[in-house]
Amino acid sequence: GSCLLRSQSLLLLPGDILSLCQELALPTIVSLILRPKCVPLSLTVYTLAQEFTGIVLQLEAGEQALADDPAEVQEHLDRARNLAKHCLQEARRSVWNLLPQALEDTPLHEALQGEVHRFNLAGDARANFALSGDRRQITGDIQAALFRICQESLTNIRKHAAATEVSVSLAFQRDAVRLEIEDNGKGFDVSAPRSRGTGGGFGVNGMQQRARLLRGELTVTSQPGAGAKVEVTIPTV
């Protein structure tokens, strides 16, 4: 009640989010039915879940700002609304098994730079991007897998790592392409069982599935208090 009274924009938010979620429902269900047979159901669900995680984080930040600094509320609501619209677009695209929108007219390295930029806008942690090797054209499925792994890694960092610095690097090797995402956050014990809700097991398993589908390999290195690093290498020949 008090939230609705303190900001006129909040009167619009529930209806906006509800209409977006209703519009998302049908394409999401269809995408699960029509997804390519080679793509596990868990990956389709997890990709959409990552998009919704960003929306939830922005709404939670807006709720906190309402008590501390109401002027920031609109900024968080705008971000949440934009994320919801992006999620809708990606759900529709999954029906037709298309490349992520960010890769349609943009090289992989520029799309990754865009994700790093979005990460920096969404929180206090600072991320940077580095590119090495001789850039060359790689297949759409490899580009999509690396892009999604980067998205998922950054979402996990934002939600769980409490990191202040993040680095993303893409390296073109002679017969492979390599992506690394490293943070200086709180880290975790990679050998310990982890539930889906902790940002551990399910997320890592999903990323490993993406890599394995393309004959690639993904490893996660971490220990409590020492940050974490995701490394994925996918052959290009």
N, C-alpha and C positions, 0 to 999 in steps of 0.2 A: 504493500500500500504506500509506504513512505517513499519508495523508489519511484513509483509512478508520479507522485506529487512533485518530486524535486526536479525532474527533468522531463520536458515535453517530449524529447526524443525517445524516452523510455516508453512512452505510450505507444509508439509505433513499432518498437522492437519485437514484442511477442508476436504480433501479427505478421511482421516481415519474416521472422524466423519460421513461424508455423507454415506460411505459404511456401517458403523455400523448401522446407522439409517435406511437405506434401508433394511438391513437384519432384523432389528427389526420389520419392518412394518407388514410383513406377519404373524409371530407368534403372534404378539399383536392382530391383527384382529381375528385370529383363536381362540385365548384364550378367547376373548370376546364372541364368538359364542358358544364355547364348555365348558365354565366354568360350574362348578356344579350348579345345580338349586338352591341349598341352599345358594350360595354365591352371594350377591348383585352385580350388575354391578359396582356400585360406588367403591366397595372395590377392584375389579380387576384393574380398571382404576387408583385408588389412589395409589395402591402399585407400579405400574409402574411410576407414577408421582413422587413418592418419590425418586426413583432411578435417574430419570432425574434431579431432583433438585440438587442432589450432583454434577452432571456433570456441571450444570450451575454455581454453586458456585465456582468450581475449575477454570472454564474458566474465570469467573469474577476476581478471585484472580490473575490469570495469566495476565490478561489485566492490572491490577493495578501494578503488579510487573514489567511489561515491562517498565513503566515510572520510577519506583523507584529503582528497583534492577533486571535488566534483567537476572542475573544469576539464579534467582528463577523461571523463566518462565518455564523451562524444567520440573522442579519438579511438578508444577501445571498441565502441559499438560500430564505428565505421569499418574498423579492421575485421571485426567478426562478420559483418554483413558481406564484405568483399570476399572473405574466405568461404562463406556459405555459397556465394555465387560461383566461385571457382570450383568448389566441390561439385556443384550441380553440373557444370560444364564437363568435368572429368568423368562424372558418372555417365553422362550421355555418350561421351567418347568411348567408354569401355564397352558399350553395347556393340560398337562397330570395330572393336579391337584396333583403334587408331593410336598413333603416337600421342604422348602427352602434348597438350597444346603448346607448351613452352618449346617443344622441339620441331614444330611444324615448319617454321621458316628461320630457325635459329640453330647454329652449330651447338654441339653438346657443351663445349667449354663456356659458351656465352649463356646457355640455359643454366648451367651450374652456378655461374657468377650471379645470375638472377636470383637463384635460391639462396645464395649467401647474402645477397642484399636484402631479401625478404626476411631472412633470419635476423639480420642486424636491426631491422625496423621493428621487429616484434618483441624485443627484450633488451636486457642490459648487457648480455654477453656480446663480445666482439668476434666476428669471424672474418677470415681472409681466404682468398683463393689464389692458387698457383697453378700454372700450366707449364709442362715441359715436354720435350720430344718434338718430333716432326708431325704436325697435325695432318691427318688424312681422313678420308671418308670411311666411316664404319657403318655397319648395317643398323637398320632402325631398331631391331630387337635388342641389340647390345646397348645402343644409346638409351632406349627406354629403361632397361634394367639398371644401368648406372645412374640414371636420373632419379629413378624411384628409390634406389638404395641411398642416394644422397639425401633425398627428402626424408626418408624414414629415419636415417641417422640423426639428422638435424632436429627432427621432432623429438626423438628420444632424448637428445642432449638438452633441449629446451625444457622438457617436462621433468627429467629425472636427474640430470648431472650436476646442477648448480655450478656450471662452469662460467668462467669469465673470459676465456680465450678459446677459440676454435679455429682449426685450420682444415681447409679442403684442398686437395691437390689431385690433378689429373695428369697422368704421364702416358704418352704414346711410346710404347716400346716397339722393337722390331716386329714381333709377331703377336703382340697382345696390347691391351690397354689396361691401365691400373688406376684405381681410385682409392684415395685414403682420406678418412675423416678422423681427426684427432681432437680431443678436448682435454682441458686441465681440471675437469670436475672431480667429483667425489669418488668416481670409479666404483667397481664392484668385483666380487669374487666370481670369475668366469666359470669355475668348477662347481659352484653351489647351485642347487636347483632354484629356478626362478619362475614365478608365476607370470601369467599374461599381464597382470595389472601392474607389474613393476617395471615394465619397459625392457625386460631382459629376454627370457626364453622365446616368447612368441615372435617378438620383433626380429631377433637374431635368426631364428629358424626361417622366417619368411624371406629375409634377405639372402640367406644361404640357398634357399630354393631357387630364387631368381638367378643366382650365379650358376648353380648346378645345371639348370635348364639350358644354359649356353656353354657348357663344358668349362665353366669357370670355378674359381675357389674364393671363398670369403672367410676371413678369420677375424676374431675379435680378441684384442689383447687389453687386459685391464687388471687392476688390483685396487683394493680399497685405499682411498686417499691419494691415488696416483693417476687419475684420469683414465681415459680409454681411447683405443684406436681401432677403427674398422678398416680393414684392407681387403680389397677385392680385385682380382685379376681375371680378365676374360680373354681367351685367345681370339685373334682376328683372322686366323688362317685355318 
